[in-house]
Amino acid sequence: MQQDKKLIFELSRPGRVAYSHSACDVPIEDVGSLIPANFLRSQPAELPEVYEVDVIRHYTELSRRNFGIDNGFYPLGSCTMKYNPKINEDTARFNGFAKIHPYQPESSLQGALEMMYTLQQDLGALTGMDQVTLQPAAGAHGEWTGLMMIRAYHESRGEMRTKVIVPDSSHGTNPASATVAGLETITIKSNEQGMVDLDALRAAVGPDTAALMLTNPSTLGLFEEHIVEIAEIVHKAGGLLYYDGANSNAIMGITRPGDMGFDVVHLNLHKTMSTPHGGGGPGAGPVGVKSKLIPFLPKPIVAVRADGTYYLDYDRPSSIGRVKAYYGNFGILVRAYTYMRTYGPEGLRTVSECAVLNANYMMRRLAPYFELPYDQVCKHEFVMSGRALKQYGVRTLDVAKRLLDFGFHPPTIYFPLNVEECMMIEPTETESKETLDSFIDTMIQIAQEAKENPELLLNAPYSTQVRRLDETQAARKPVLNCACS
């Protein structure tokens, strides 16, 4: 094993130092009075003693074992793994953004507050909403925030509405968010075209309906062509419409949820505005609302006075309260603001058009080789099925594993649940035709391999740091502390 692939503790030798701190200017005898005894170590921390170059090589090697959008094509359906422009990173590191503190006087934060206020306005205009909060830290957090506002709205009217309707193709976070918000989920089936079954919806709504949660286009990559009628059915029953903005990358600049009849919207800024995605955060899931829900927005929101100065508005007696420490994940908001200002309204529309074009191009080229459960124009993503490969003993999981050998991250598999052996593929707008063609050609090759040499797929991958795992044991008994050669 090469030295730079060893565990960092294996490289440790007594006396080696990577970095020297300046001497502590707090007398050691004063430490006990400044820090409670239960927070003090009785023994020094067991840290490796290594040179700086060893540390750099160790973490660089670990980073190469991970796959990210900067490494290669990442067609993870529903997750929208689009390229993160580096100009966004530059602006987020401006001193005026990166080195401020949220508890500074508002007079010293005017630039940051103006940025947040403008972003609120821009996101409201993009979605057709009347006001926006930037606090939620992610899409699911935004869902919960929106549902809490919906609940507060109904309660303010003396109505105890507890049911949230979701289609069977919905994101799993939808019913989870409803449950955490103290509401009950009712699932309705899709029709043969993959759309909301209007008869099933009519049968489900009633005096206890709080909301319908809908992603449009749906997780199947299909636009709900009867969305206006859907809105009328829910509103007539006294419920509200919640828009899961996970798939906004297909419609921004073209149509708006507010114009479709939605009352509440969340946006996943990592999916729509190219901010970083994955790794546990940070993220951002701003929520927009129509005017009747503005009183219930989390506080504070950024507002502007008549003299043009910006401030944090806490005077909101009907607010559901604060949902995130400080005012949201500020650095992510800076990145989203940069993205929107870079493209402008026409550019954002072009982003959506290219995402839709890429998905349809890829879908049509792959259709002869994999089953297409919904044979119609898709939006930014599409679903295919590997069901026909089961006759060769091959499953969708095997296709995904084989893709790793060609340097591609697999698409989302086995979701949504209403498509057997599902593959959900989203190319995004940021990939070149050459990249799309390379992925398509690889998928065609794998389909051929499944027929002629299925064992090749069943034992894949061959070129990764870790080979095929026993997935049941990996989930139940993970090994977290071994080095991989």
C-alpha positions in Angstrom: 0.0 0.0 0.0 1.4 3.4 -0.9 2.2 5.8 1.9 -0.5 8.4 0.9 -3.2 5.7 1.1 -2.4 4.7 4.6 -4.7 5.7 7.5 -3.6 9.0 9.0 -2.9 7.2 12.4 -0.6 4.7 10.6 1.6 7.6 9.5 1.8 9.0 13.1 5.3 9.3 14.6 6.1 11.0 18.0 7.3 14.5 17.6 6.1 15.2 14.1 4.2 18.5 13.7 2.0 19.8 10.9 1.2 23.2 12.3 2.4 25.3 15.2 0.0 27.6 17.0 1.1 30.7 18.8 1.4 30.4 22.6 -1.9 30.7 24.5 -2.1 34.1 26.1 -4.5 32.8 28.8 -2.5 31.7 31.9 -3.0 28.0 32.5 -4.1 28.6 36.1 -7.0 30.8 34.8 -8.4 28.1 32.5 -10.2 26.3 35.3 -12.1 29.4 36.2 -13.1 30.2 32.6 -14.1 26.7 31.5 -16.3 24.4 33.6 -14.4 21.3 34.9 -16.7 18.9 33.2 -15.7 20.3 29.8 -11.9 19.9 30.4 -10.1 16.8 29.3 -8.3 14.7 31.9 -6.0 13.3 29.2 -4.7 15.0 26.0 -6.7 14.2 22.8 -5.4 11.2 21.0 -4.5 12.9 17.7 -2.0 11.7 15.1 1.4 13.3 15.0 2.1 13.9 11.3 3.7 16.4 8.9 1.5 18.8 7.0 2.2 17.0 3.7 0.8 13.8 5.1 -2.4 15.5 6.2 -2.8 17.0 2.7 -2.2 13.7 0.9 -4.5 11.8 3.3 -7.5 14.1 2.7 -6.8 14.5 -1.0 -6.8 10.7 -1.4 -10.1 10.5 0.5 -11.7 13.1 -1.7 -10.8 11.1 -4.8 -12.8 8.2 -3.5 -16.0 10.3 -3.4 -18.0 11.1 -6.5 -19.3 14.6 -7.1 -20.6 16.8 -9.9 -17.0 18.1 -10.5 -15.9 14.5 -11.1 -18.3 13.4 -13.7 -21.9 13.0 -15.0 -24.4 12.7 -12.1 -27.9 12.0 -13.6 -29.6 11.5 -10.3 -33.3 11.9 -11.1 -35.3 14.2 -8.8 -32.1 15.3 -7.1 -31.0 17.6 -9.9 -27.3 17.3 -9.6 -26.4 20.3 -11.7 -23.0 22.0 -11.9 -22.3 24.6 -9.3 -20.7 27.6 -11.1 -17.6 28.7 -9.3 -18.5 32.4 -9.5 -21.1 31.6 -6.9 -18.4 30.4 -4.6 -16.4 33.6 -5.2 -19.2 35.9 -4.2 -20.0 33.8 -1.1 -16.5 34.4 0.0 -16.6 38.2 -0.3 -15.5 39.6 3.0 -18.8 41.6 3.3 -20.7 38.3 3.2 -18.3 35.8 4.7 -17.0 37.7 7.6 -20.1 39.3 9.1 -22.1 38.2 12.2 -25.9 38.0 12.3 -26.0 39.9 15.6 -24.1 42.9 14.3 -26.1 46.1 14.3 -28.5 46.3 11.4 -26.8 49.5 10.3 -23.6 47.5 9.6 -25.5 44.7 7.7 -27.3 46.8 5.1 -25.6 45.1 2.1 -26.4 41.6 3.4 -30.0 42.6 4.3 -30.5 44.2 0.9 -29.3 41.0 -0.8 -31.7 38.9 1.2 -34.6 41.3 0.6 -33.9 41.3 -3.1 -33.7 37.5 -3.2 -37.0 37.3 -1.4 -38.5 39.5 -4.1 -36.9 37.6 -6.9 -38.0 34.2 -5.7 -41.5 35.6 -5.2 -41.6 36.9 -8.7 -40.2 33.6 -10.1 -42.9 31.5 -8.3 -45.8 33.8 -8.4 -45.9 34.2 -4.6 -46.6 37.4 -2.6 -44.0 36.9 0.2 -41.1 34.6 0.8 -39.1 33.4 3.9 -35.5 32.4 3.5 -35.2 30.7 6.8 -35.7 27.0 6.1 -32.5 25.0 5.8 -33.6 22.4 3.1 -36.5 21.3 1.0 -38.0 19.0 3.6 -37.6 21.7 6.2 -39.4 24.0 3.8 -42.2 21.5 3.4 -42.7 21.3 7.2 -42.6 25.1 7.4 -45.3 25.5 4.7 -47.5 22.8 6.3 -47.2 24.5 9.7 -48.4 27.8 8.1 -51.2 25.9 6.4 -52.2 24.4 9.8 -52.0 27.8 11.5 -54.1 29.3 8.7 -56.9 26.8 9.2 -56.8 27.0 13.0 -57.1 30.8 12.8 -60.3 30.3 10.9 -61.6 27.9 13.6 -61.3 24.9 11.2 -59.6 21.6 12.4 -58.4 20.3 9.1 -56.0 17.4 9.5 -55.7 15.6 6.2 -53.0 16.1 3.6 -53.5 14.5 0.2 -50.4 13.3 -1.7 -50.2 11.3 -5.0 -48.5 7.9 -5.0 -45.6 9.3 -7.0 -44.8 12.0 -4.4 -41.5 12.4 -2.7 -41.2 10.5 0.5 -40.6 13.7 2.4 -44.1 14.8 1.7 -45.9 12.4 3.9 -43.1 12.6 6.4 -43.3 16.4 6.7 -47.1 16.1 7.1 -46.7 13.7 9.9 -44.1 15.8 11.7 -46.5 18.8 11.3 -49.1 16.8 13.2 -51.2 16.1 10.1 -52.4 12.8 8.5 -51.5 11.7 5.0 -54.0 10.4 2.4 -52.4 8.8 -0.7 -54.3 8.8 -4.0 -53.4 6.7 -7.0 -52.1 8.0 -10.3 -54.1 7.3 -13.5 -52.7 5.3 -16.5 -51.0 8.4 -17.8 -49.1 9.0 -14.6 -51.2 12.0 -13.7 -53.4 12.7 -10.6 -56.6 10.7 -10.9 -59.2 13.4 -10.7 -62.0 11.1 -9.6 -59.8 9.8 -6.8 -59.0 13.4 -5.8 -62.7 14.3 -5.7 -63.4 11.3 -3.5 -60.5 12.2 -1.1 -61.2 15.9 -0.5 -63.7 16.9 2.2 -64.2 19.2 5.2 -61.1 17.7 6.9 -58.7 18.4 3.9 -55.9 20.8 4.9 -53.9 20.6 1.7 -52.9 18.8 -1.4 -49.1 18.4 -1.8 -48.1 18.2 -5.4 -44.9 18.3 -7.4 -45.4 19.7 -10.9 -43.9 18.4 -13.1 -44.2 15.2 -11.0 -41.6 12.8 -10.0 -42.4 10.9 -13.2 -41.2 14.0 -15.1 -44.7 14.7 -16.3 -46.6 18.0 -16.2 -50.0 17.8 -14.6 -52.1 19.1 -17.6 -55.2 19.4 -15.4 -53.6 21.5 -12.7 -56.1 24.3 -12.9 -59.0 21.8 -12.4 -57.0 20.1 -9.6 -56.7 23.5 -7.8 -60.4 24.2 -8.2 -61.3 20.8 -6.6 -59.1 21.4 -3.6 -60.0 25.0 -3.1 -63.7 24.3 -3.4 -63.3 21.8 -0.5 -61.7 24.5 1.5 -58.1 23.1 1.3 -54.9 24.7 0.1 -52.4 23.7 -2.5 -48.8 23.1 -1.6 -46.1 23.1 -4.3 -43.1 20.9 -3.8 -40.5 22.8 -5.7 -38.1 19.9 -6.2 -38.7 20.0 -10.0 -38.7 23.7 -10.6 -35.7 23.3 -12.9 -38.2 22.4 -15.6 -40.5 25.4 -15.4 -38.7 28.4 -14.1 -39.1 31.4 -16.3 -41.8 29.5 -18.3 -44.7 29.1 -15.8 -45.3 29.8 -12.1 -46.9 27.7 -9.4 -48.8 30.8 -8.2 -50.5 31.0 -11.6 -51.4 27.4 -11.4 -53.4 27.9 -8.2 -50.8 27.0 -5.5 -50.9 28.8 -2.2 -47.6 27.7 -0.8 -44.3 26.9 -2.5 -40.9 25.7 -1.4 -37.8 25.8 -3.6 -34.8 23.6 -3.2 -32.0 26.1 -4.0 -29.5 23.2 -4.6 -31.8 21.8 -7.3 -33.0 25.0 -8.9 -30.3 27.6 -8.3 -27.2 25.4 -8.4 -26.1 25.8 -4.8 -24.1 22.9 -3.3 -26.0 19.6 -2.8 -25.5 16.6 -0.5 -23.1 15.8 2.3 -25.6 16.7 5.0 -25.8 20.4 4.2 -25.9 23.3 4.4 -28.9 23.8 2.2 -31.8 26.2 1.8 -35.5 25.7 1.1 -37.2 29.1 0.9 -40.9 29.1 1.2 -43.3 31.5 -0.6 -46.9 32.1 0.2 -50.0 33.9 -1.2 -51.2 37.0 0.7 -53.6 35.2 3.0 -50.7 33.2 4.5 -48.3 36.1 5.0 -49.2 36.7 8.7 -48.0 33.2 9.5 -44.5 33.4 7.9 -41.6 32.6 10.2 -40.1 35.6 11.9 -38.1 37.6 11.3 -38.4 38.4 7.6 -36.3 41.1 5.9 -38.2 44.2 5.3 -37.5 47.8 4.0 -38.4 51.1 5.6 -39.8 54.1 3.8 -36.3 55.7 3.9 -34.8 52.7 2.1 -33.0 51.1 5.0 -33.4 47.3 5.6 -34.4 45.7 8.9 -35.4 42.4 10.4 -39.1 42.4 11.1 -40.0 40.6 14.3 -43.4 42.2 14.8 -45.4 39.3 13.5 -47.9 38.2 16.2 -49.5 35.4 14.1 -46.1 34.0 13.0 -45.4 30.3 13.5 -42.1 31.5 15.0 -38.5 31.0 14.1 -37.7 27.8 12.2 -33.9 28.2 11.8 -31.1 29.6 13.9 -30.3 33.2 12.8 -32.0 33.9 9.5 -31.2 30.9 7.3 -28.1 29.5 5.7 -26.7 32.8 4.5 -23.8 31.6 2.3 -26.2 29.4 0.3 -28.5 32.3 -0.2 -25.6 34.4 -1.6 -24.9 31.6 -4.1 -28.5 31.5 -5.2 -28.7 35.2 -5.6 -25.5 35.2 -7.7 -27.0 32.4 -9.9 -30.2 34.4 -10.5 -28.4 37.6 -11.2 -25.9 35.9 -13.6 -28.7 34.5 -15.7 -31.5 37.0 -15.4 -35.1 36.2 -16.4 -34.4 35.2 -20.0 -31.4 33.1 -18.9 -33.4 31.2 -16.3 -36.0 30.3 -18.9 -33.2 29.0 -21.2 -32.0 26.9 -18.3 -35.4 25.2 -18.1 -35.7 24.8 -21.8 -32.3 23.1 -22.1 -33.0 20.8 -19.2 -36.3 19.7 -20.9 -34.5 19.3 -24.3 -31.7 17.2 -22.8 -34.1 14.9 -21.0 -36.3 14.3 -24.0 -33.3 13.7 -26.2 -31.9 11.1 -23.8 -35.3 9.5 -23.3 -35.9 9.0 -27.0 -32.5 7.5 -27.7 -32.8 5.0 -24.8 -36.5 4.1 -25.5 -35.6 1.2 -27.8 -33.5 -0.5 -25.1 -35.4 0.0 -21.9 -39.1 0.0 -21.2 -40.8 3.4 -21.2 -43.8 3.3 -18.9 -45.1 6.7 -19.9 -44.4 7.3 -23.6 -45.0 11.0 -23.8 -43.0 14.2 -23.8 -41.3 14.6 -20.4 -40.0 17.6 -18.7 -36.5 17.8 -17.0 -36.4 14.1 -16.1 -37.9 10.8 -17.1 -38.5 7.3 -15.8 -37.6 4.0 -17.5 -37.9 0.5 -16.3 -35.4 -2.4 -16.3 -38.3 -4.9 -15.9 -37.6 -6.6 -19.3 -34.0 -7.4 -18.2 -35.3 -9.7 -15.4 -35.7 -12.5 -18.0 -31.9 -12.6 -18.1 -31.6 -12.5 -14.3 -30.6 -8.9 -14.3 -32.2 -6.1 -12.3 -32.1 -2.3 -12.3 -29.6 -2.5 -9.4 -27.2 -4.4 -11.5 -27.4 -1.8 -14.3 -26.6 0.9 -11.7 -23.6 -1.1 -10.4 -22.3 -1.6 -13.9 -22.5 2.1 -14.7 -19.9 2.8 -12.0 -17.3 0.9 -14.1 -17.7 3.5 -16.8 -17.2 6.5 -14.5 -20.9 7.5 -14.3 -22.9 8.0 -11.2 -26.1 5.8 -11.5 -29.5 7.5 -11.9 -32.0 7.2 -9.1 -33.3 3.6 -8.9 -36.5 2.0 -7.5 -38.1 5.4 -7.1 -40.9 6.4 -7.7 -42.4 3.3 -6.2 -45.2 3.0 -8.7 -42.8 2.0 -11.5 -41.4 -1.5 -11.3 -37.6 -1.7 -11.6 -37.6 2.0 -12.0 -34.7 4.2 -13.2 -35.3 7.9 -12.9 -32.8 9.9 -15.1 -32.2 13.6 -15.0 -29.4 15.0 -17.3 -29.9 18.7 -16.2 -29.1 21.6 -18.5 -25.4 21.8 -17.7 -24.2 18.8 -19.6 -22.9 18.8 -23.2 -24.3 16.7 -26.0 -21.0 14.7 -26.0 -21.5 13.8 -22.3 -25.2 12.8 -22.9 -24.2 10.7 -25.9 -21.5 8.9 -23.9 -23.9 8.0 -21.1 -26.5 6.9 -23.6 -24.0 4.7 -25.5 -22.9 3.2 -22.2 -26.5 2.4 -21.2 -27.1 0.7 -24.6 -23.9 -1.3 -24.1 -25.1 -2.4 -20.7 -28.5 -3.4 -22.1 -26.6 -5.6 -24.6 -24.4 -7.0 -21.9 -27.4 -8.0 -19.9 -28.6 -10.2 -22.8 -25.2 -11.7 -23.8 -23.3 -11.9 -20.5 -25.5 -11.2 -17.5 -22.8 -12.4 -15.1 -20.8 -9.3 -16.0 -23.6 -7.1 -14.5 -24.3 -9.4 -11.5 -20.7 -9.0 -10.3 -20.2 -5.3 -11.1 -18.6 -3.0 -10.3 -15.0 -4.0 -10.9 -13.1 -0.7 -11.0 -14.3 1.1 -7.8 -12.5 1.3 -4.4 -15.2 -0.9 -2.9 -16.6 -3.9 -4.9 -20.2 -5.2 -4.7 -21.4 -5.3 -1.1 -23.9 -7.4 0.7 -26.3 -4.6 0.9 -28.4 -6.1 3.7 -25.3 -6.6 5.9 -23.9 -3.2 4.9 -27.0 -1.5 6.2 -27.3 -3.6 9.4 -23.6 -4.1 10.2 -21.6 -1.3 8.5 -17.8 -1.3 8.8 -16.8 2.3 9.3 -13.1 2.1 10.2 -11.3 0.1 7.6 -8.9 1.4 4.9 -9.6 0.3 1.3 -6.7 -0.5 -0.8 
